[in-house]
């Protein structure tokens, strides 16, 4: 049986929001909301919070999470993910669930796992949703992705891709979401590869995978989850959770 492990990287030293994983949202730490969503995913066999800080670890232990302490020297969440994955030889698929997206859909996590379970050639999977605000197309902080007919990612960019030369109405812009599923071997290989030219130009890690020939499947979802990057984002996240609760 395939083992699917969801790992939630959670660090204390965020530049814009120190201690972010423990910020309270509807009375619960931010990271607990994410952990609960990951637990509800039907195809996930194990959920681990990976942190470099005992304050986060102690709170996570208290609400019942499995926690792994990691090095404080990791430059990215992917490196933190790989440290944990290296100790999980039975895990075939690793899903990197961002610890600051409290409204991440459990169904999205399941669909990412399914993308790799059903497609042996796919080595990674990620998600995208249609751009609904035209300003986002030209916003470099909103990463766009172009996808082949068979669902493979062709390229990721901070620029407006594809370039709509003749103003074709059929052009669809897709916003990339920062959630990934990896086959364990690819994840461990990824952190050993040196940053690549396109990755350094765009400041997008996923381009390292494409430049090394990794096939990335892209699942389509209707909307993206809300990321909490700064304290003022908590109000938006709280509103999103309220809307979701009212619909259920």
Order of alpha helices (4+ residues) and beta strands (2+ residues): beta-beta-beta-alpha-beta-alpha-beta-alpha-beta-alpha-beta-alpha-beta-beta-beta-alpha-alpha-alpha-beta-alpha
